[in-house]
Amino acid sequence: MLNRRRFLAIGAVAAGLSLLPHRLLRADGVPVRVWRGVALGADASLSIAHPDPAEADRLIALSLEEVERLERVFSLYRPDSALRRLNRDGRLDDPPADLVRLLSEAAAFGRATGGAFDPTVQPLWQLYAGHFERANADPAGPPESAVRAARALVDVRALRVEPDRIAFAAGGMAVTLNGIAQGYVTDRVTERLKAQGIGNVLVDMGELRALGHHPSGRPWTVGLADPKNAEHSTETVDLTDGAMATSGGYGTQFDAAGRFTHLFDPANGACAAQWLAVTVQAPDATTADALSTALSVVPAERAPAILAAYPGVTARFTHPDGRILRLPA
């Protein structure tokens, strides 16, 4: 029940293809090498159009080296990761440059969204997860007093990020990058492939980013999963030289009823429930990931002002009753 959200069904090569590790496929006569696995706890895949299978395999291996490197920085599950050490000790001297960069970007998204995006919500995650892991847990959720105490530790402004040191201003604070790290990893892999001369690729390292076109010349095609039945798509979206991310509470639920999810409103510590899903298209996956997270916890009237700060970014909101809101309209 605590698996990372997964909402995007990928039609990367052709309908009905099974994405198997390093399987050589053909799409409209062009060979495509496809890898599928897991990155930062999320389903991941990589589709590379290349006439030389050995070179495609080398590029996939290069990409996975980058994923492994970044997992040693951002993972909440690896005891040796830089993020785990920061959360454990409350400070981290000589932090990896990627952690400094991503936490700085996270803080900037926090400011631009009026606090809707806040990587310091990890104490809320720990509270809700711990509550519902107990036998005979109260289905109404943790006590209000416990929520208030955890909420008091949530404030990205109390996170000090410097090139040589990262530290929390208060004991008990902790960071999660689950609302942005998958997008960041996707961007780094995409840029590494671009530096190798790859112009047509679809990268999914938890979120999606496309370079160029599908080998046939058409855009890459992405299916948006139905929030009420992830085995089905509600619509397909063309993606060319851009990124997409989707957030929704139904993908990571703490309780069987689905009332309590991983999407926390930093303002009050409650689990956000106003949207079933929010999908964002943006030039890069880091932005798409962070904004899909932030927009999931704000009411509709706040969304236009947030999006106005990001020209060219669009969002698709799914109401609990199934209605769709698209912004900008």
C-alpha positions in Angstrom: 0.0 0.0 0.0 3.0 2.3 0.4 4.4 1.9 -3.1 5.3 5.1 -5.0 2.4 6.5 -7.2 2.2 5.2 -10.7 -0.3 6.8 -13.0 1.1 6.9 -16.5 0.6 4.0 -18.9 3.2 4.3 -21.6 2.5 3.7 -25.3 6.1 4.3 -26.2 6.7 2.1 -29.2 3.4 0.6 -30.3 0.2 -0.6 -28.8 0.3 -4.0 -27.2 4.1 -4.3 -26.9 5.5 -5.9 -23.8 8.4 -3.8 -22.5 10.9 -6.4 -21.5 14.5 -5.7 -20.3 16.7 -5.1 -23.3 14.3 -6.6 -25.8 15.0 -5.5 -29.4 11.8 -4.3 -31.0 10.9 -2.7 -34.3 8.6 0.2 -34.9 7.8 1.1 -38.4 11.0 -0.6 -39.5 13.3 1.2 -37.0 14.9 -0.9 -34.3 14.1 0.2 -30.7 15.9 -1.1 -27.7 13.6 -1.1 -24.6 14.6 -1.6 -20.9 12.1 -1.8 -18.1 12.8 -1.9 -14.3 12.6 0.2 -11.2 14.2 3.5 -10.2 13.7 5.2 -6.8 10.9 2.8 -6.0 8.9 3.6 -9.2 8.3 1.7 -12.3 10.8 2.9 -15.0 11.5 2.3 -18.7 13.8 3.5 -21.4 13.1 3.3 -25.2 16.0 4.1 -27.5 15.8 4.1 -31.3 19.2 3.1 -32.6 20.4 1.0 -35.6 23.1 -0.7 -33.5 21.7 -2.9 -30.7 25.1 -3.0 -28.9 25.3 0.8 -28.9 21.8 1.0 -27.6 22.7 -1.4 -24.8 25.7 0.7 -24.0 23.5 3.8 -23.7 21.0 2.0 -21.5 23.9 0.9 -19.2 25.2 4.5 -19.1 21.7 5.6 -18.1 21.4 3.1 -15.4 24.7 4.1 -14.0 23.3 7.6 -13.6 20.2 6.3 -11.9 22.3 4.2 -9.5 24.5 7.3 -8.7 21.4 9.4 -8.0 19.8 6.7 -5.9 22.8 6.9 -3.6 21.9 10.5 -3.1 18.1 10.7 -3.0 16.8 7.3 -1.8 14.7 7.1 1.4 15.2 3.4 1.5 19.0 3.0 1.2 20.6 3.4 4.6 23.7 4.8 3.0 22.0 7.5 0.9 22.9 11.1 1.5 19.2 11.9 2.1 18.9 9.2 4.8 22.1 10.5 6.5 20.7 14.1 6.4 17.4 12.9 8.0 19.2 10.8 10.6 21.7 13.4 11.7 19.9 16.6 11.1 22.8 17.9 9.1 25.1 16.9 6.2 28.6 18.3 5.7 30.1 18.3 2.2 26.8 17.2 0.6 26.6 15.9 -3.0 26.1 18.7 -5.5 22.9 17.0 -6.8 21.4 17.2 -3.3 22.3 20.8 -2.9 20.9 21.6 -6.4 17.6 19.7 -5.9 16.9 21.0 -2.4 17.5 24.5 -3.7 15.1 23.9 -6.6 12.6 22.4 -4.2 12.8 25.5 -2.0 12.2 27.7 -5.1 9.1 25.7 -6.0 8.0 26.1 -2.4 8.2 29.9 -2.7 6.6 30.0 -6.2 3.6 27.8 -5.0 3.0 29.7 -1.8 4.2 26.7 0.3 2.0 24.1 -1.5 5.2 22.3 -2.5 7.3 21.5 0.6 9.9 18.7 0.8 9.9 18.8 4.6 6.6 16.9 4.9 8.4 13.7 5.7 7.4 13.9 9.5 3.8 13.7 8.3 4.5 10.7 6.1 6.2 9.0 9.1 3.2 9.8 11.3 0.5 8.5 9.0 2.5 5.5 7.9 3.4 4.5 11.5 -0.2 5.0 12.6 -1.7 2.7 10.0 1.0 0.1 10.3 -0.2 -0.6 13.9 -2.7 -3.4 14.6 -6.2 -2.1 15.1 -5.2 1.4 14.0 -8.0 4.0 14.5 -9.5 4.3 11.0 -10.1 8.0 11.7 -6.3 8.6 11.5 -3.7 9.9 13.9 -4.8 12.1 16.8 -5.1 15.8 16.0 -2.5 16.5 18.6 0.0 14.2 16.8 -0.8 15.8 13.4 -0.2 19.3 14.9 3.1 18.2 16.3 4.2 16.7 13.0 3.0 19.8 11.1 5.1 22.0 13.3 8.1 20.4 11.8 7.1 21.2 8.3 8.6 24.4 6.9 11.1 24.4 4.0 12.2 27.9 5.2 13.8 26.1 8.2 16.0 24.0 5.8 19.5 25.5 5.4 21.1 24.6 2.1 24.6 25.7 1.4 27.2 24.2 -1.0 29.2 22.9 2.0 26.5 22.1 4.4 22.8 21.2 4.7 21.0 21.4 8.0 17.6 21.6 9.7 16.9 24.5 12.0 14.9 22.2 14.3 15.3 18.7 15.7 12.9 16.1 14.3 12.7 17.7 10.8 13.1 15.4 7.8 13.0 15.7 4.0 11.4 13.6 1.3 12.1 14.2 -2.3 9.4 11.8 -3.6 7.5 14.7 -5.1 10.4 15.9 -7.3 13.3 13.4 -7.4 11.9 11.1 -10.0 11.5 14.1 -12.4 15.1 15.2 -11.6 16.5 11.7 -12.3 14.5 11.6 -15.5 16.0 14.9 -16.6 19.5 13.8 -15.8 19.2 10.6 -17.7 17.7 12.4 -20.7 20.5 15.0 -20.7 23.1 12.3 -20.5 21.6 10.6 -23.5 21.4 13.9 -25.4 25.1 14.5 -24.7 25.7 11.1 -26.4 24.0 12.3 -29.6 20.6 10.6 -29.0 17.8 12.7 -30.5 14.8 10.4 -30.2 14.1 8.8 -26.9 11.4 8.4 -24.3 12.7 8.3 -20.7 10.6 7.2 -17.8 12.5 7.2 -14.5 9.3 7.7 -12.4 8.2 10.6 -14.6 8.3 11.1 -18.4 10.5 13.1 -20.7 10.7 12.9 -24.5 13.4 13.9 -26.8 12.4 14.3 -30.4 9.9 12.0 -32.0 9.0 8.4 -32.1 11.2 6.6 -34.7 8.3 6.7 -37.2 8.3 10.5 -37.1 5.1 10.9 -35.1 5.1 12.1 -31.5 5.6 9.8 -28.6 2.3 8.6 -27.3 1.5 8.5 -23.6 -1.7 7.1 -22.1 -3.2 8.7 -19.0 -4.4 6.1 -16.6 -7.9 6.2 -15.2 -7.5 7.2 -11.5 -10.3 4.7 -10.7 -8.8 1.9 -12.7 -5.1 2.1 -13.5 -5.4 -0.8 -16.0 -7.3 1.5 -18.4 -6.4 4.8 -20.0 -8.8 7.8 -20.1 -7.0 9.5 -23.0 -3.7 9.6 -24.9 -1.4 12.6 -25.1 1.3 13.3 -27.7 4.7 14.2 -26.2 7.5 15.8 -28.2 10.5 17.5 -26.6 8.7 17.8 -23.3 7.9 16.2 -20.0 4.8 14.9 -18.1 4.1 14.0 -14.6 1.0 12.9 -12.7 0.2 12.9 -9.0 -2.8 11.5 -7.2 -3.5 10.2 -3.7 -5.0 6.9 -4.9 -1.6 5.6 -5.9 -0.2 5.6 -2.4 -2.8 5.0 0.3 -2.1 4.4 4.0 -5.6 3.0 4.8 -7.8 0.4 3.1 -10.5 3.0 2.6 -8.2 5.4 0.7 -9.0 8.4 2.9 -5.4 8.9 3.9 -2.7 9.2 1.2 0.8 10.5 0.6 -0.3 13.9 -0.6 -0.1 16.2 2.4 -1.2 19.8 2.5 1.7 21.5 4.2 -0.6 24.2 5.5 -2.6 22.0 7.9 -1.0 18.5 7.8 -4.1 16.9 6.3 -4.2 14.5 3.4 -5.3 16.4 0.3 -8.5 15.0 -1.4 -9.8 17.7 -3.7 -8.5 16.0 -6.8 -8.2 12.4 -8.0 -5.2 13.2 -10.1 -3.3 16.1 -11.5 -1.2 15.8 -14.7 1.3 18.5 -15.7 3.1 19.0 -19.0 6.2 21.1 -18.8 9.5 21.5 -20.7 11.4 19.4 -18.1 10.4 16.5 -15.8 11.6 18.2 -12.6 9.1 21.1 -13.1 6.3 18.7 -14.1 6.9 16.5 -11.1 7.1 19.3 -8.6 4.0 21.2 -9.9 1.9 18.1 -10.2 2.6 17.5 -6.5 1.9 21.1 -5.5 -1.2 21.5 -7.6 -2.6 18.3 -6.0 -3.0 20.0 -2.6 -4.4 23.4 -3.7 -8.0 24.4 -4.5 -8.9 25.3 -8.1 -8.9 29.0 -7.4 -5.2 29.0 -6.5 -4.0 27.0 -9.5 -4.1 29.7 -12.2 -1.8 32.0 -10.2 0.7 29.2 -9.7 0.7 28.2 -13.3 1.1 31.8 -14.4 4.6 31.7 -13.0 5.5 28.9 -15.5 4.8 29.9 -19.1 4.0 27.0 -21.4 3.1 24.7 -18.5 -0.4 23.1 -18.6 -2.3 21.1 -16.1 -5.2 18.6 -16.2 -7.2 18.2 -13.0 -9.5 15.2 -12.4 -12.3 15.9 -9.9 -13.5 13.1 -7.6 -16.7 13.0 -9.7 -14.6 12.5 -12.9 -15.0 16.0 -14.4 -11.9 17.4 -16.0 -10.5 20.9 -15.5 -7.7 22.0 -17.9 -5.6 25.1 -17.1 -4.8 27.4 -18.7 -8.4 27.1 -20.1 
